[in-house]
Each structure stands twice: as structure tokens, then as C-alpha cells.
Amino acid sequence: MWQSRPVSGILGAVTPRPSDAVVHGDLVAHLVRSTSLTEREADRVLAEVLGYFGEPVADFVRRRHREMAGRGLTNDQIFAVLGTEIPGRLFSPPPLSARQLRRLVYG
């Protein structure tokens, strides 16, 4: 099932966290049942998706800036595009301490 190994993709090497195996093993099984993917293929697709959406906002901004600057766009053009792209993206939340978690629950 879920294996913690680097997966090369859009963002470079992605290494799923060990805890992902517990959380996402059922998703890999679901993908195998509901598609023509093998377990290995479903595992790889899931690792790619998690890596894609696991990119921190600062890394996303820097990566997209490099990509667009490489195509000759100016900073004004790049920042306008980034302003439209960021709201449509999902970003991983920052790690939360036990205190922060308590505050979310109890206020």
C-alpha cells in the first residue's frame, strides 16, 4: 500500500510523511476499486497530488515567479497573475502546537 518514497513530479521529489500511510491508505484502496489504476499507480498518483497541494505558499510564489520570469513576464504582470492564482489553490496549513490546537477548540 502507501510507501514513503520520493516521487518525482511537477514540484520535484516528494516524500510523503509516514503518517500519510495511516490517513490515506483507504484512499489508495478506494482509487484501486473505483478506477483501472493498480495499487502502485494509485499510490503514485496520490503522492503527486499530495505533493502538489502540500507546497507551501511561499514556495509556490517563488516557483511561479521563476517560471513566469523565465517566459519574460515583468514583475507587475507576474504579481497580477499570482494574485489570481493564489485564491484558487489549496495550501497545507502550518504546523500547529498543542496550545494552538487547544485555542482552536476552546477559544
TIKOL-348688 format. One record per atom (N, C-alpha, C, O): atom name; residue number from 0; chain; y, z, x. Coordinates in steps of 0.02 Angstrom, whole numbers, plus 50000, padded with zeros to 5 digits. Example, Ala and Ser with C-alpha at 12.3 -4.5 7.8 and 13.67 -1.06 7.14 Angstrom:
BEGIN
<N,0,A,<49716,50390,50660>>
<CA,0,A,<49775,50390,50615>>
<C,0,A,<49835,50390,50660>>
<O,0,A,<49834,50423,50712>>
<N,1,A,<49888,50354,50642>>
<CA,1,A,<49947,50357,50684>>
<C,1,A,<50002,50394,50645>>
<O,1,A,<50057,50402,50670>>
***
This chain:
BEGIN
<N,0,A,<49941,50000,50042>>
<CA,0,A,<50000,50000,50000>>
<C,0,A,<50062,50000,50044>>
<O,0,A,<50062,49966,50096>>
<N,1,A,<50114,50038,50026>>
<CA,1,A,<50178,50038,50062>>
<C,1,A,<50167,50060,50134>>
<O,1,A,<50137,50112,50147>>
<N,2,A,<50192,50020,50180>>
<CA,2,A,<50184,50037,50251>>
<C,2,A,<50252,50040,50283>>
<O,2,A,<50295,49997,50271>>
<N,3,A,<50263,50090,50325>>
<CA,3,A,<50326,50098,50359>>
<C,3,A,<50325,50055,50422>>
<O,3,A,<50300,50076,50474>>
<N,4,A,<50352,49995,50416>>
<CA,4,A,<50354,49950,50473>>
<C,4,A,<50418,49909,50468>>
<O,4,A,<50443,49897,50413>>
<N,5,A,<50444,49886,50525>>
<CA,5,A,<50504,49845,50522>>
<C,5,A,<50489,49779,50486>>
<O,5,A,<50435,49750,50495>>
<N,6,A,<50536,49757,50446>>
<CA,6,A,<50530,49694,50411>>
<C,6,A,<50593,49654,50427>>
<O,6,A,<50648,49678,50416>>
<N,7,A,<50584,49595,50454>>
<CA,7,A,<50642,49554,50471>>
<C,7,A,<50666,49518,50409>>
<O,7,A,<50626,49490,50371>>
<N,8,A,<50731,49518,50398>>
<CA,8,A,<50757,49485,50339>>
<C,8,A,<50831,49471,50346>>
<O,8,A,<50856,49463,50401>>
<N,9,A,<50864,49466,50290>>
<CA,9,A,<50934,49449,50287>>
<C,9,A,<50976,49494,50332>>
<O,9,A,<51022,49471,50367>>
<N,10,A,<50961,49558,50332>>
<CA,10,A,<51002,49606,50369>>
<C,10,A,<50972,49624,50436>>
<O,10,A,<50997,49671,50468>>
<N,11,A,<50921,49591,50458>>
<CA,11,A,<50888,49609,50520>>
<C,11,A,<50828,49652,50505>>
<O,11,A,<50801,49649,50450>>
<N,12,A,<50807,49692,50554>>
<CA,12,A,<50748,49733,50545>>
<C,12,A,<50762,49790,50496>>
<O,12,A,<50813,49825,50502>>
<N,13,A,<50718,49799,50449>>
<CA,13,A,<50723,49852,50400>>
<C,13,A,<50661,49895,50406>>
<O,13,A,<50605,49870,50400>>
<N,14,A,<50670,49959,50417>>
<CA,14,A,<50613,50005,50419>>
<C,14,A,<50618,50053,50361>>
<O,14,A,<50661,50097,50361>>
<N,15,A,<50574,50045,50311>>
<CA,15,A,<50576,50090,50254>>
<C,15,A,<50565,50162,50276>>
<O,15,A,<50529,50175,50324>>
<N,16,A,<50596,50209,50240>>
<CA,16,A,<50586,50280,50254>>
<C,16,A,<50516,50300,50232>>
<O,16,A,<50490,50272,50184>>
<N,17,A,<50486,50350,50265>>
<CA,17,A,<50419,50372,50244>>
<C,17,A,<50418,50395,50171>>
<O,17,A,<50367,50385,50137>>
<N,18,A,<50472,50425,50146>>
<CA,18,A,<50472,50448,50077>>
<C,18,A,<50470,50390,50028>>
<O,18,A,<50452,50400,49970>>
<N,19,A,<50488,50330,50049>>
<CA,19,A,<50485,50272,50005>>
<C,19,A,<50415,50258,49982>>
<O,19,A,<50405,50232,49927>>
<N,20,A,<50365,50275,50022>>
<CA,20,A,<50295,50263,50004>>
<C,20,A,<50278,50299,49940>>
<O,20,A,<50244,50272,49897>>
<N,21,A,<50300,50361,49934>>
<CA,21,A,<50285,50400,49875>>
<C,21,A,<50324,50375,49815>>
<O,21,A,<50297,50368,49761>>
<N,22,A,<50387,50360,49825>>
<CA,22,A,<50431,50340,49771>>
<C,22,A,<50416,50269,49747>>
<O,22,A,<50420,50256,49687>>
<N,23,A,<50399,50224,49792>>
<CA,23,A,<50395,50153,49774>>
<C,23,A,<50324,50124,49774>>
<O,23,A,<50316,50065,49761>>
<N,24,A,<50274,50165,49789>>
<CA,24,A,<50206,50140,49787>>
<C,24,A,<50187,50114,49719>>
<O,24,A,<50151,50065,49713>>
<N,25,A,<50211,50147,49667>>
<CA,25,A,<50197,50125,49599>>
<C,25,A,<50231,50059,49583>>
<O,25,A,<50206,50019,49544>>
<N,26,A,<50289,50047,49614>>
<CA,26,A,<50324,49983,49604>>
<C,26,A,<50286,49926,49637>>
<O,26,A,<50281,49872,49609>>
<N,27,A,<50260,49938,49697>>
<CA,27,A,<50219,49887,49730>>
<C,27,A,<50159,49871,49686>>
<O,27,A,<50143,49812,49677>>
<N,28,A,<50126,49922,49660>>
<CA,28,A,<50068,49910,49616>>
<C,28,A,<50088,49871,49554>>
<O,28,A,<50052,49826,49533>>
<N,29,A,<50145,49887,49525>>
<CA,29,A,<50170,49850,49467>>
<C,29,A,<50183,49777,49484>>
<O,29,A,<50164,49733,49446>>
<N,30,A,<50214,49765,49541>>
<CA,30,A,<50227,49696,49562>>
<C,30,A,<50163,49656,49570>>
<O,30,A,<50159,49598,49552>>
<N,31,A,<50112,49688,49598>>
<CA,31,A,<50047,49655,49607>>
<C,31,A,<50017,49638,49539>>
<O,31,A,<49990,49583,49530>>
<N,32,A,<50020,49685,49491>>
<CA,32,A,<49992,49673,49425>>
<C,32,A,<50030,49621,49385>>
<O,32,A,<50000,49583,49348>>
<N,33,A,<50096,49619,49393>>
<CA,33,A,<50137,49578,49350>>
<C,33,A,<50158,49511,49380>>
<O,33,A,<50192,49471,49347>>
<N,34,A,<50139,49498,49442>>
<CA,34,A,<50156,49435,49475>>
<C,34,A,<50095,49407,49510>>
<O,34,A,<50041,49437,49507>>
<N,35,A,<50104,49352,49543>>
<CA,35,A,<50049,49324,49582>>
<C,35,A,<50052,49348,49655>>
<O,35,A,<50017,49321,49698>>
<N,36,A,<50094,49398,49668>>
<CA,36,A,<50101,49424,49736>>
<C,36,A,<50040,49466,49755>>
<O,36,A,<50011,49502,49714>>
<N,37,A,<50021,49461,49819>>
<CA,37,A,<49971,49507,49845>>
<C,37,A,<50005,49573,49859>>
<O,37,A,<50066,49577,49857>>
<N,38,A,<49966,49625,49873>>
<CA,38,A,<49995,49690,49889>>
<C,38,A,<50040,49684,49951>>
<O,38,A,<50094,49713,49953>>
<N,39,A,<50017,49648,50000>>
<CA,39,A,<50057,49639,50062>>
<C,39,A,<50122,49602,50047>>
<O,39,A,<50175,49621,50073>>
<N,40,A,<50119,49550,50006>>
<CA,40,A,<50180,49513,49989>>
<C,40,A,<50228,49556,49948>>
<O,40,A,<50288,49555,49960>>
<N,41,A,<50201,49593,49900>>
<CA,41,A,<50243,49636,49859>>
<C,41,A,<50276,49690,49902>>
<O,41,A,<50334,49707,49892>>
<N,42,A,<50238,49717,49949>>
<CA,42,A,<50264,49767,49996>>
<C,42,A,<50322,49738,50035>>
<O,42,A,<50374,49771,50044>>
<N,43,A,<50314,49677,50059>>
<CA,43,A,<50366,49645,50099>>
<C,43,A,<50428,49630,50057>>
<O,43,A,<50484,49641,50079>>
<N,44,A,<50418,49604,49996>>
<CA,44,A,<50474,49590,49952>>
<C,44,A,<50513,49654,49937>>
<O,44,A,<50574,49654,49940>>
<N,45,A,<50477,49707,49921>>
<CA,45,A,<50510,49770,49906>>
<C,45,A,<50548,49796,49967>>
<O,45,A,<50604,49821,49960>>
<N,46,A,<50520,49790,50026>>
<CA,46,A,<50555,49811,50087>>
<C,46,A,<50619,49771,50097>>
<O,46,A,<50670,49798,50118>>
<N,47,A,<50616,49706,50083>>
<CA,47,A,<50675,49664,50088>>
<C,47,A,<50729,49686,50039>>
<O,47,A,<50788,49691,50057>>
<N,48,A,<50709,49698,49977>>
<CA,48,A,<50757,49718,49925>>
<C,48,A,<50788,49786,49943>>
<O,48,A,<50849,49795,49938>>
<N,49,A,<50746,49833,49963>>
<CA,49,A,<50772,49899,49981>>
<C,49,A,<50819,49894,50041>>
<O,49,A,<50870,49928,50043>>
<N,50,A,<50802,49853,50089>>
<CA,50,A,<50845,49843,50147>>
<C,50,A,<50911,49811,50127>>
<O,50,A,<50964,49830,50152>>
<N,51,A,<50908,49763,50082>>
<CA,51,A,<50968,49729,50059>>
<C,51,A,<51015,49777,50024>>
<O,51,A,<51075,49778,50038>>
<N,52,A,<50988,49817,49979>>
<CA,52,A,<51030,49864,49942>>
<C,52,A,<51041,49929,49980>>
<O,52,A,<51083,49969,49959>>
<N,53,A,<51006,49940,50034>>
<CA,53,A,<51015,50000,50073>>
<C,53,A,<51069,49995,50125>>
<O,53,A,<51085,50043,50160>>
<N,54,A,<51099,49936,50131>>
<CA,54,A,<51151,49925,50181>>
<C,54,A,<51213,49966,50161>>
<O,54,A,<51239,49958,50106>>
<N,55,A,<51237,50009,50206>>
<CA,55,A,<51297,50048,50191>>
<C,55,A,<51358,50003,50182>>
<O,55,A,<51361,49948,50210>>
<N,56,A,<51405,50025,50142>>
<CA,56,A,<51464,49984,50126>>
<C,56,A,<51501,49962,50189>>
<O,56,A,<51523,49904,50193>>
<N,57,A,<51509,50006,50238>>
<CA,57,A,<51545,49988,50299>>
<C,57,A,<51508,49932,50336>>
<O,57,A,<51540,49886,50362>>
<N,58,A,<51441,49936,50339>>
<CA,58,A,<51403,49883,50373>>
<C,58,A,<51408,49818,50335>>
<O,58,A,<51414,49764,50365>>
<N,59,A,<51406,49822,50268>>
<CA,59,A,<51413,49762,50226>>
<C,59,A,<51480,49728,50240>>
<O,59,A,<51483,49668,50250>>
<N,60,A,<51534,49767,50240>>
<CA,60,A,<51601,49740,50251>>
<C,60,A,<51606,49707,50320>>
<O,60,A,<51632,49652,50326>>
<N,61,A,<51581,49741,50371>>
<CA,61,A,<51584,49712,50439>>
<C,61,A,<51543,49648,50444>>
<O,61,A,<51564,49599,50473>>
<N,62,A,<51482,49650,50414>>
<CA,62,A,<51438,49591,50417>>
<C,62,A,<51470,49532,50381>>
<O,62,A,<51472,49477,50408>>
<N,63,A,<51495,49544,50320>>
<CA,63,A,<51525,49489,50282>>
<C,63,A,<51588,49464,50316>>
<O,63,A,<51603,49404,50315>>
<N,64,A,<51627,49509,50348>>
<CA,64,A,<51687,49488,50384>>
<C,64,A,<51668,49442,50441>>
<O,64,A,<51699,49389,50450>>
<N,65,A,<51617,49461,50479>>
<CA,65,A,<51594,49418,50534>>
<C,65,A,<51572,49349,50508>>
<O,65,A,<51590,49298,50537>>
<N,66,A,<51533,49349,50454>>
<CA,66,A,<51508,49286,50426>>
<C,66,A,<51566,49241,50405>>
<O,66,A,<51566,49181,50421>>
<N,67,A,<51614,49269,50368>>
<CA,67,A,<51669,49228,50343>>
<C,67,A,<51718,49208,50398>>
<O,67,A,<51744,49152,50398>>
<N,68,A,<51729,49253,50445>>
<CA,68,A,<51773,49236,50502>>
<C,68,A,<51741,49180,50543>>
<O,68,A,<51775,49135,50568>>
<N,69,A,<51675,49181,50549>>
<CA,69,A,<51639,49128,50584>>
<C,69,A,<51645,49061,50550>>
<O,69,A,<51637,49009,50581>>
<N,70,A,<51660,49061,50485>>
<CA,70,A,<51670,48999,50448>>
<C,70,A,<51744,48979,50447>>
<O,70,A,<51763,48930,50415>>
<N,71,A,<51786,49018,50482>>
<CA,71,A,<51857,49000,50489>>
<C,71,A,<51903,49029,50437>>
<O,71,A,<51962,49009,50435>>
<N,72,A,<51880,49074,50395>>
<CA,72,A,<51925,49105,50345>>
<C,72,A,<51972,49154,50379>>
<O,72,A,<51954,49186,50428>>
<N,73,A,<52032,49161,50351>>
<CA,73,A,<52080,49209,50377>>
<C,73,A,<52064,49278,50348>>
<O,73,A,<52026,49284,50300>>
<N,74,A,<52093,49330,50379>>
<CA,74,A,<52082,49398,50353>>
<C,74,A,<52104,49404,50281>>
<O,74,A,<52069,49436,50241>>
<N,75,A,<52161,49375,50263>>
<CA,75,A,<52184,49379,50193>>
<C,75,A,<52132,49349,50146>>
<O,75,A,<52118,49378,50094>>
<N,76,A,<52104,49292,50164>>
<CA,76,A,<52052,49260,50123>>
<C,76,A,<51989,49303,50121>>
<O,76,A,<51959,49313,50068>>
<N,77,A,<51969,49329,50179>>
<CA,77,A,<51909,49371,50183>>
<C,77,A,<51915,49433,50141>>
<O,77,A,<51869,49450,50104>>
<N,78,A,<51972,49468,50146>>
<CA,78,A,<51980,49530,50109>>
<C,78,A,<51983,49517,50034>>
<O,78,A,<51960,49559,49994>>
<N,79,A,<52010,49460,50014>>
<CA,79,A,<52011,49442,49943>>
<C,79,A,<51939,49432,49918>>
<O,79,A,<51921,49456,49864>>
<N,80,A,<51898,49398,49957>>
<CA,80,A,<51828,49387,49938>>
<C,80,A,<51790,49454,49937>>
<O,80,A,<51753,49468,49890>>
<N,81,A,<51800,49495,49989>>
<CA,81,A,<51767,49560,49991>>
<C,81,A,<51786,49603,49930>>
<O,81,A,<51744,49638,49903>>
<N,82,A,<51848,49599,49909>>
<CA,82,A,<51871,49637,49851>>
<C,82,A,<51834,49616,49788>>
<O,82,A,<51826,49657,49742>>
<N,83,A,<51811,49554,49784>>
<CA,83,A,<51773,49533,49725>>
<C,83,A,<51698,49545,49734>>
<O,83,A,<51663,49554,49685>>
<N,84,A,<51674,49546,49796>>
<CA,84,A,<51602,49556,49808>>
<C,84,A,<51580,49629,49802>>
<O,84,A,<51527,49644,49774>>
<N,85,A,<51620,49674,49828>>
<CA,85,A,<51601,49745,49831>>
<C,85,A,<51584,49775,49763>>
<O,85,A,<51533,49810,49757>>
<N,86,A,<51623,49763,49710>>
<CA,86,A,<51606,49793,49646>>
<C,86,A,<51539,49769,49617>>
<O,86,A,<51508,49803,49576>>
<N,87,A,<51516,49711,49638>>
<CA,87,A,<51453,49684,49614>>
<C,87,A,<51392,49705,49653>>
<O,87,A,<51336,49686,49637>>
<N,88,A,<51403,49744,49705>>
<CA,88,A,<51348,49766,49748>>
<C,88,A,<51326,49837,49732>>
<O,88,A,<51365,49877,49708>>
<N,89,A,<51263,49851,49747>>
<CA,89,A,<51238,49919,49743>>
<C,89,A,<51235,49946,49814>>
<O,89,A,<51212,49911,49859>>
<N,90,A,<51259,50006,49825>>
<CA,90,A,<51256,50036,49891>>
<C,90,A,<51220,50103,49887>>
<O,90,A,<51225,50139,49837>>
<N,91,A,<51183,50118,49939>>
<CA,91,A,<51149,50182,49942>>
<C,91,A,<51201,50238,49944>>
<O,91,A,<51252,50231,49977>>
<N,92,A,<51187,50292,49909>>
<CA,92,A,<51234,50348,49913>>
<C,92,A,<51228,50381,49981>>
<O,92,A,<51177,50375,50015>>
<N,93,A,<51280,50417,50002>>
<CA,93,A,<51274,50453,50065>>
<C,93,A,<51224,50510,50058>>
<O,93,A,<51210,50531,50002>>
<N,94,A,<51196,50533,50113>>
<CA,94,A,<51150,50591,50108>>
<C,94,A,<51189,50651,50079>>
<O,94,A,<51247,50662,50096>>
<N,95,A,<51156,50689,50036>>
<CA,95,A,<51188,50747,50005>>
<C,95,A,<51154,50811,50029>>
<O,95,A,<51093,50815,50033>>
<N,96,A,<51196,50860,50044>>
<CA,96,A,<51169,50925,50064>>
<C,96,A,<51146,50963,50002>>
<O,96,A,<51160,50942,49946>>
<N,97,A,<51109,51017,50013>>
<CA,97,A,<51087,51059,49957>>
<C,97,A,<51148,51085,49918>>
<O,97,A,<51146,51090,49857>>
<N,98,A,<51200,51102,49954>>
<CA,98,A,<51261,51127,49921>>
<C,98,A,<51292,51073,49877>>
<O,98,A,<51312,51087,49820>>
<N,99,A,<51295,51012,49901>>
<CA,99,A,<51323,50957,49862>>
<C,99,A,<51280,50944,49800>>
<O,99,A,<51306,50931,49746>>
<N,100,A,<51215,50947,49808>>
<CA,100,A,<51170,50938,49751>>
<C,100,A,<51180,50992,49699>>
<O,100,A,<51183,50978,49639>>
<N,101,A,<51186,51055,49722>>
<CA,101,A,<51200,51111,49676>>
<C,101,A,<51264,51100,49637>>
<O,101,A,<51268,51112,49577>>
<N,102,A,<51316,51076,49672>>
<CA,102,A,<51380,51065,49640>>
<C,102,A,<51376,51010,49587>>
<O,102,A,<51409,51013,49536>>
<N,103,A,<51334,50959,49600>>
<CA,103,A,<51324,50907,49550>>
<C,103,A,<51291,50934,49488>>
<O,103,A,<51307,50914,49432>>
<N,104,A,<51244,50980,49497>>
<CA,104,A,<51207,51008,49441>>
<C,104,A,<51248,51060,49404>>
<O,104,A,<51252,51060,49342>>
<N,105,A,<51279,51106,49441>>
<CA,105,A,<51312,51163,49409>>
<C,105,A,<51388,51158,49408>>
<O,105,A,<51421,51201,49378>>
<N,106,A,<51417,51108,49439>>
<CA,106,A,<51489,51100,49438>>
<C,106,A,<51527,51137,49489>>
<O,106,A,<51588,51133,49491>>
***
